[in-house]
Amino acid sequence: MKTVDCDYFVVGSGMSGLVSALHLSRSGRVVVVSKGRLEDCNSNFAQGGICCVMDPLDSFDKHARDTMIAGAWLGKSDVVHAICENAPQGIADLVGWGVEFSKKSDGSWDLTREGGHSERRILHAGDITGEQCEAALVRELRKRREIDVREQTIVIDLIMSNRIGVKGDKRCLGAYVLDRDSGEIYAIRSPNTILATGGCGKVYLYTCNPDSATGDGIAIAWRAGAKIENMEFIQFHPTCLFHPQAKRFLISEAVRGEGAVLVDKHGRQFMQNYDPRGSLAPRDIVARSIDSEMKRTGDDCVFLDIRRKGRKYLMTRFPNIYHKCMEFGIDMASDLIPVVPAAHYTCGGIQAAIDGTTSIKGLSAIGECASTGLHGANRLASNSLMEAMVCARLAAARLVHAPERFRGRPPAIPAWKIGNAVPPDEAVLVTHMWDEIRRLMWDYVGIVRTNKRLQRAAHRIKMLRKEIREYYFRYLVTPDTLELRNLAVCAELIVKCAMKRRESRGLHYTLDYPRQASRVRQSVVDGYKG
């Protein structure tokens, strides 16, 4: 088995992974792995923009307060302020790497506003902000000789010192990886492993996330013994386009920020019945309100109405969304836009500091797979890319100034053991278990929960994880098997955290405990001890 050595090993190719790699490349050799193409990540699909205080009438305190309110006061105040205050430098980095944010005719930033924000503070690049940022970062990445990019490479498991007989403190030594094209399994050895693997939206039947969002980083960190936090807070984006041919296409929250209102099939507004902020309420409230309205009326969807803004404005401000809707016969200028909630963002994850530090030496976590304390019980719109760029920069700064080093010679990595595993011959089993997990999570652990539903989910997921474990050791590993294994772990972690929280707060709403508790606490699950 070959072993690839590097100073820094970055897993994931979204904004957090690429930003950290670019900063780290100035002080050592970096290996970046992506289980698909570099562009196959959640960051690439982000439409709205990136939060950053730029207007003289705005302030970091206002941004922090909006973030804390949206997160139902579960966010960590010092973390929230620190990330908000570091955002301008992160924006400067992106501009320096070639990201062109939209500006007004006078040359000033074209700041927009989304639900939960008290001011306009969202920079955007049209309505394809994530795509523009990702493209610029990828271009810059490919210029750096110090960065070894390995696409179509999926991490199997982290290599832990205590599990391969290396004496001393327990620490991460890198990971075993699978080359999807050749089927080769090899090791990437590094004293600094950075997980930037995104969330686990695919754990739900309906999601706007790409197929890559299977919670790999969260699952492999848990199996390595890392602490996991607040996984019950899964954000459902309120407005995913409802059309049989529209796969996971979002109608950006910026559409509501620019005046769209939510209405029923008769064109009647209903959000004022649920929250005085109406259609600009935070995402958890809007998603829950839509869910309630659909259950009350029996309708399959609700609608966004932005017709009053006119065709010229819509084609200029939201060109991508406008043309995508037109592909499905929906003219935003004259038609109501059918929408439904869909799983969107993982607010919890690997317990981490804002500089990526986790409970395991040699292992950092940044971006959506990490739980820093910024989002609390619900993410404020467009805070995700802000967190990704800021925490990536801070993590890189920590690792550059105080890098982890192997003592003496790098530890020998044992060859991957195949044992008696044989090629899989019943792929239908993987497909069936995949579908069952996603359906039961949607039915039992969705927008509205109960103790009984959670107990049913916990029982079935436990059985499924046993079946998956048996399948995993019986057959040679494949990408589908690895993703199923990780998906099941994330499903179990979500349920465990949800069962710990005996209150309704933010994205976790349960009929058995409909009120918010006076005590603020995090839900923490210890890492696997085996």
C-alpha positions in Angstrom: 0.0 0.0 0.0 1.4 3.4 -0.9 1.5 6.2 1.5 1.4 9.9 0.5 3.0 12.4 2.8 2.1 16.1 3.3 2.3 18.8 5.9 -1.4 19.6 5.7 -4.2 17.2 4.6 -7.5 19.0 3.6 -10.6 16.9 3.1 -13.3 18.7 1.1 -13.3 21.3 -1.7 -16.0 23.8 -0.6 -15.1 27.3 0.5 -13.7 26.3 3.8 -11.5 23.6 2.4 -10.1 25.7 -0.5 -9.6 28.9 1.5 -7.6 26.9 4.2 -5.6 25.1 1.5 -4.6 28.4 -0.2 -3.5 29.9 3.1 -1.6 26.8 4.2 0.2 26.4 0.9 2.4 29.3 1.9 4.1 27.2 4.5 4.1 23.6 3.4 2.9 20.9 1.1 -0.9 20.5 1.0 -3.0 17.6 -0.3 -6.6 18.4 -1.0 -9.0 15.5 -1.7 -12.6 15.8 -3.0 -14.8 12.8 -3.4 -16.1 14.1 -6.7 -14.9 17.1 -8.7 -13.7 20.1 -6.8 -16.9 21.9 -7.7 -19.2 19.2 -6.3 -19.9 20.8 -3.0 -22.6 22.8 -1.2 -20.6 26.1 -1.5 -21.0 25.9 -5.3 -24.8 25.9 -5.0 -25.0 28.9 -2.6 -27.1 31.6 -4.2 -27.7 34.4 -1.7 -24.4 35.7 -0.7 -21.9 36.3 2.2 -22.7 38.3 5.3 -20.3 41.1 6.1 -20.8 44.5 7.8 -20.0 47.1 5.1 -22.5 49.8 5.5 -21.6 52.7 7.9 -25.2 52.5 9.4 -24.6 48.8 10.2 -22.4 47.4 13.0 -20.8 44.2 14.2 -23.0 44.4 17.3 -26.1 44.5 15.1 -25.0 41.5 13.1 -24.1 39.6 16.2 -27.5 40.3 17.8 -29.3 39.2 14.6 -27.3 36.0 14.6 -28.0 35.3 18.3 -31.8 36.0 17.8 -32.0 33.7 14.8 -30.1 31.0 16.7 -32.6 31.2 19.6 -29.8 32.4 21.9 -28.0 29.1 21.8 -25.1 30.6 19.9 -21.9 31.4 21.8 -21.7 35.2 22.1 -17.9 35.5 22.0 -17.7 33.2 18.9 -20.5 35.1 17.1 -18.8 38.5 17.7 -15.4 37.1 16.7 -16.6 35.6 13.4 -18.6 38.7 12.5 -15.6 41.0 13.2 -13.2 38.8 11.1 -15.5 38.8 8.0 -14.1 42.0 6.3 -10.6 40.4 6.1 -12.2 37.3 4.6 -13.9 39.3 2.0 -10.7 41.1 1.2 -9.0 37.6 0.7 -11.8 36.6 -1.7 -11.6 39.8 -3.7 -7.8 39.4 -3.9 -8.3 35.9 -5.4 -10.6 37.2 -8.1 -14.2 37.1 -6.7 -16.2 39.9 -8.2 -19.1 40.9 -6.0 -22.0 42.9 -7.5 -21.8 46.7 -7.2 -24.1 49.6 -7.8 -23.7 52.1 -10.6 -21.8 54.4 -8.3 -19.2 51.6 -7.5 -20.4 50.9 -4.0 -21.3 47.4 -2.9 -24.8 46.2 -3.8 -25.7 44.9 -0.4 -28.9 42.9 0.0 -31.0 41.8 2.9 -32.5 38.4 3.8 -34.7 37.0 6.5 -33.7 37.7 10.1 -31.4 40.6 9.2 -32.0 44.1 10.5 -29.8 45.7 7.9 -28.5 45.2 4.3 -25.2 43.4 4.8 -25.1 40.6 2.3 -22.5 40.8 -0.6 -23.5 38.8 -3.6 -22.3 38.0 -7.1 -25.7 38.1 -8.9 -27.6 35.1 -7.7 -24.8 32.6 -8.1 -22.5 33.8 -5.4 -21.3 30.4 -4.4 -20.5 29.4 -7.9 -18.5 32.6 -8.5 -16.5 32.1 -5.3 -15.8 28.5 -6.0 -14.7 29.2 -9.5 -12.3 31.9 -8.4 -10.9 29.7 -5.6 -10.4 26.7 -7.9 -8.5 28.9 -10.4 -6.2 30.1 -7.7 -5.8 26.6 -6.2 -4.6 25.2 -9.5 -1.9 27.8 -9.8 -0.2 26.6 -6.6 2.5 24.0 -7.0 2.5 23.3 -3.3 -1.1 22.0 -3.5 -1.7 18.4 -4.7 -5.3 18.1 -5.8 -6.9 14.6 -5.8 -10.4 14.5 -7.1 -12.6 11.4 -7.1 -11.0 10.4 -3.8 -13.1 9.5 -0.8 -11.9 9.1 2.8 -12.7 5.8 4.4 -11.6 6.4 8.0 -9.1 8.5 9.9 -5.9 6.8 11.0 -5.6 7.1 14.8 -2.4 6.5 16.7 -4.0 4.5 19.5 -5.6 2.1 17.0 -2.4 1.2 15.1 -0.2 0.8 18.2 1.7 4.1 18.1 2.8 5.1 21.6 2.1 8.5 23.1 -0.9 10.8 23.1 -3.9 9.8 21.0 -3.8 11.7 17.8 -4.9 11.7 14.1 -2.2 10.6 11.7 -4.1 11.1 8.4 -6.6 8.8 6.7 -7.1 5.8 4.5 -8.6 6.9 1.2 -10.3 5.2 -1.8 -9.6 6.3 -5.4 -13.0 6.0 -7.0 -11.6 5.6 -10.5 -9.0 2.9 -9.9 -10.4 1.3 -6.8 -7.0 1.7 -5.1 -6.9 2.1 -1.3 -3.9 4.0 0.1 -2.9 6.2 3.0 -2.4 10.0 3.2 -0.1 10.6 6.2 -0.1 14.1 7.8 0.4 15.6 11.3 -2.4 18.1 10.4 -5.7 16.8 9.0 -8.4 19.4 8.3 -12.0 18.2 7.8 -14.0 20.6 5.6 -16.5 18.1 4.3 -19.8 19.9 4.5 -23.1 18.7 6.0 -25.4 15.8 5.8 -28.5 17.0 4.0 -28.8 13.7 2.1 -29.9 12.0 5.3 -33.4 13.4 4.5 -35.7 12.3 1.6 -36.2 15.9 0.4 -33.1 18.1 0.3 -31.7 20.9 -1.8 -28.1 19.6 -1.1 -26.0 17.9 -3.8 -25.5 14.1 -3.7 -22.1 14.6 -2.0 -23.7 15.9 1.3 -23.6 12.6 3.2 -22.0 13.8 6.4 -18.7 12.0 5.8 -16.5 14.2 7.9 -18.9 14.2 10.9 -19.2 10.4 10.7 -15.4 9.7 10.4 -14.6 12.2 13.2 -17.2 10.5 15.5 -15.7 7.0 14.7 -12.3 8.4 15.5 -13.6 9.5 18.9 -14.3 13.2 18.4 -17.1 14.9 20.3 -20.2 15.8 18.2 -22.5 18.7 19.1 -26.1 20.0 18.4 -26.9 17.6 15.5 -30.6 18.0 16.1 -30.5 21.4 14.5 -31.0 20.6 10.8 -32.1 23.7 8.9 -34.9 23.2 6.4 -34.7 25.8 3.7 -38.3 27.2 3.4 -38.4 27.7 -0.4 -37.2 24.9 -2.6 -38.8 25.0 -6.0 -41.7 22.5 -6.2 -41.7 20.9 -9.6 -41.4 17.2 -10.7 -38.4 18.0 -12.9 -36.7 20.5 -10.6 -34.1 18.6 -8.6 -32.9 20.4 -5.5 -33.2 23.9 -6.9 -33.5 26.7 -4.3 -35.4 29.9 -4.6 -32.9 32.1 -2.7 -33.9 33.8 0.5 -32.7 37.0 -1.2 -35.9 36.8 -3.3 -37.9 37.4 -0.1 -35.3 40.0 1.0 -36.1 41.9 -2.2 -39.9 41.9 -1.6 -41.3 38.5 -2.4 -44.1 37.3 0.0 -45.4 33.8 0.8 -49.0 33.2 -0.3 -51.4 30.3 -0.6 -52.8 29.0 -4.0 -55.4 31.8 -3.9 -52.7 34.5 -3.6 -53.5 35.2 0.1 -50.5 36.0 2.4 -50.4 33.8 5.5 -47.0 34.5 7.2 -48.4 37.3 9.4 -50.6 34.7 11.0 -47.4 33.0 12.3 -44.9 35.8 12.9 -45.1 39.6 12.9 -42.0 39.7 10.7 -44.1 38.0 8.0 -42.1 36.5 5.0 -38.8 37.9 6.4 -38.9 35.8 9.6 -35.9 33.5 10.2 -35.8 30.3 8.3 -36.9 27.9 11.1 -40.1 29.9 11.7 -40.8 30.2 8.0 -40.2 26.5 7.3 -42.4 25.5 10.2 -45.1 27.9 9.2 -45.1 26.6 5.6 -45.3 23.0 7.0 -48.2 24.0 9.2 -50.0 25.8 6.4 -49.6 22.8 4.0 -51.0 20.4 6.7 -53.8 22.8 7.4 -54.9 23.2 3.8 -53.8 19.8 2.4 -52.0 21.6 -0.4 -48.8 20.2 -1.8 -46.9 23.5 -1.7 -47.2 27.2 -1.1 -46.1 30.0 -3.4 -43.7 33.0 -3.6 -45.2 36.2 -5.1 -42.7 38.8 -6.5 -44.6 39.8 -9.5 -44.9 43.4 -8.5 -41.1 43.9 -9.1 -41.4 43.5 -12.8 -39.6 41.4 -15.4 -36.7 43.8 -16.1 -35.8 44.0 -12.4 -36.1 40.2 -11.9 -34.0 39.3 -14.9 -31.3 41.7 -13.8 -31.2 40.9 -10.0 -32.0 37.1 -10.3 -30.9 36.0 -13.8 -30.1 32.4 -12.8 -33.3 31.9 -10.8 -35.4 33.6 -13.4 -34.1 31.5 -16.3 -34.3 28.3 -14.3 -37.9 28.9 -13.4 -38.6 29.7 -17.1 -37.2 26.2 -17.9 -40.1 24.8 -16.0 -42.7 27.1 -17.5 -42.8 29.5 -14.5 -42.4 33.2 -15.2 -41.5 35.0 -12.0 -42.8 38.3 -13.5 -46.3 36.9 -14.0 -46.6 33.6 -12.1 -46.6 32.5 -8.5 -43.5 30.3 -7.7 -44.4 27.0 -6.1 -42.2 26.1 -3.1 -41.8 23.6 -0.3 -39.3 23.2 2.6 -36.3 20.9 2.1 -33.3 19.9 4.3 -30.7 22.5 3.7 -28.0 23.0 6.4 -26.4 21.1 9.3 -26.1 23.6 12.1 -24.4 21.2 14.5 -21.4 18.9 13.8 -17.9 18.2 15.1 -17.3 20.2 18.3 -14.7 22.8 17.2 -13.3 26.2 18.1 -13.4 29.0 15.5 -9.8 28.1 14.6 -10.8 24.5 13.9 -9.4 22.9 17.0 -11.3 19.7 17.9 -11.2 17.2 20.8 -8.6 15.2 18.9 -4.9 16.2 18.4 -3.9 16.7 14.8 -7.5 17.0 13.7 -9.2 20.3 12.7 -12.8 20.8 11.5 -14.1 23.9 9.7 -17.2 24.9 7.7 -20.5 23.1 7.8 -19.1 19.9 9.3 -18.0 21.9 12.4 -20.1 23.2 15.3 -18.3 26.4 16.4 -21.2 28.0 18.3 -22.0 30.6 15.6 -25.3 29.3 14.4 -26.8 28.1 17.7 -30.2 26.6 17.2 -30.7 28.0 13.7 -28.4 29.6 11.1 -29.0 33.2 10.1 -29.2 33.5 6.3 -25.8 33.8 4.5 -23.8 33.3 7.6 -22.6 30.0 6.3 -20.1 31.2 3.7 -19.0 33.9 6.2 -18.2 31.2 8.7 -16.5 29.0 6.1 -14.0 31.8 5.0 -13.4 33.2 8.4 -12.8 29.9 10.2 -10.7 28.5 7.3 -8.4 31.6 7.6 -8.2 31.3 11.4 -7.5 27.6 11.3 -4.7 28.1 8.7 -3.2 30.9 10.8 -3.1 28.6 13.9 -1.6 25.7 12.0 1.0 27.9 10.2 2.2 29.5 13.5 2.0 26.4 15.6 1.9 23.4 13.3 1.6 19.9 14.6 4.8 17.8 13.9 5.5 14.1 14.1 8.2 13.3 16.7 11.1 11.7 14.9 10.3 9.6 11.9 6.7 9.6 10.6 4.8 6.6 12.1 4.4 3.5 9.9 0.9 3.1 8.6 -0.3 -0.5 8.4 -1.6 -1.6 5.0 -5.4 -1.7 4.5 -6.7 -5.1 5.4 -9.1 -6.7 3.0 -9.5 -9.9 5.0 -12.2 -12.2 3.6 -14.1 -9.4 1.9 -15.4 -10.2 -1.6 -16.8 -7.9 -4.4 -20.4 -6.8 -3.6 -23.0 -8.7 -5.6 -26.2 -7.2 -4.2 -26.2 -3.4 -4.7 -29.9 -3.4 -4.2 -29.3 -3.9 -0.5 -27.4 -0.6 -0.3 -30.0 1.2 -2.3 -32.8 -0.1 -0.1 -31.1 0.8 3.2 -30.2 4.3 1.8 -33.8 4.9 0.9 -35.1 3.6 4.2 -32.9 5.9 6.3 -33.8 9.0 4.3 -37.6 8.2 4.4 -37.7 7.4 8.1 -35.7 10.6 8.9 -38.1 12.7 6.9 -41.2 11.0 8.5 -39.9 10.8 12.1 -37.2 13.4 12.6 -38.3 16.2 10.3 -39.6 19.8 10.9 -42.0 18.7 13.7 -41.0 15.9 16.1 -42.4 13.9 19.0 -40.9 11.5 21.5 -42.7 8.5 19.9 -41.4 9.4 16.4 -37.8 9.8 17.7 -38.0 6.5 19.6 -39.2 4.7 16.5 -36.4 6.3 14.5 -33.7 5.4 17.0 -34.8 1.7 17.1 -34.8 1.3 13.3 -31.6 3.2 12.8 -29.9 1.0 15.4 -31.0 -2.1 13.4 -29.9 -0.6 10.1 -26.5 0.3 11.4 -26.0 -3.3 12.5 -27.0 -4.5 9.0 -24.7 -1.9 7.4 -21.8 -3.0 9.6 -22.2 -6.6 8.5 -22.4 -5.6 4.9 -19.4 -3.3 5.2 -17.1 -6.1 6.5 -18.4 -8.8 4.2 -17.8 -6.9 0.9 -15.0 -4.8 -0.5 -15.5 -1.1 0.1 -17.2 1.0 -2.5 -18.1 4.7 -2.5 -21.8 3.8 -2.1 -21.1 1.6 0.9 -19.0 4.3 2.5 -21.6 7.0 2.0 -24.4 4.7 3.4 -22.2 3.9 6.4 -21.6 7.6 7.1 -25.3 8.6 6.4 -26.5 6.1 9.0 -24.0 7.4 11.6 -25.3 11.0 11.0 -28.9 9.9 11.3 -28.2 8.2 14.6 -26.4 11.3 15.9 -29.3 13.6 14.9 -31.7 11.4 16.8 -29.5 11.1 19.9 -29.1 14.8 20.1 -32.8 15.4 19.5 -33.7 13.0 22.3 -31.4 14.8 24.7 -33.2 18.2 24.1 -36.4 18.4 26.1 -37.5 21.7 24.8 -38.4 23.4 21.5 -35.7 25.7 20.4 -34.9 27.0 16.9 -34.9 24.2 14.4 -35.8 21.5 16.9 -39.5 21.7 17.5 -41.2 18.9 19.4 -44.9 18.6 20.3 -44.0 17.0 23.6 -42.0 20.0 24.8 -43.4 22.9 22.9 -41.8 25.6 25.0 -38.3 26.9 25.2 -36.4 26.1 28.4 -34.9 28.9 30.5 -31.6 27.1 30.7 -29.4 27.3 27.6 -27.3 24.1 26.9 -25.6 22.3 24.1 -26.3 18.7 23.1 -23.1 16.8 23.1 -22.5 13.2 22.1 -19.1 11.6 22.9 -17.1 10.0 20.1 -17.0 6.3 19.5 -14.8 4.5 22.0 -14.1 1.3 20.1 
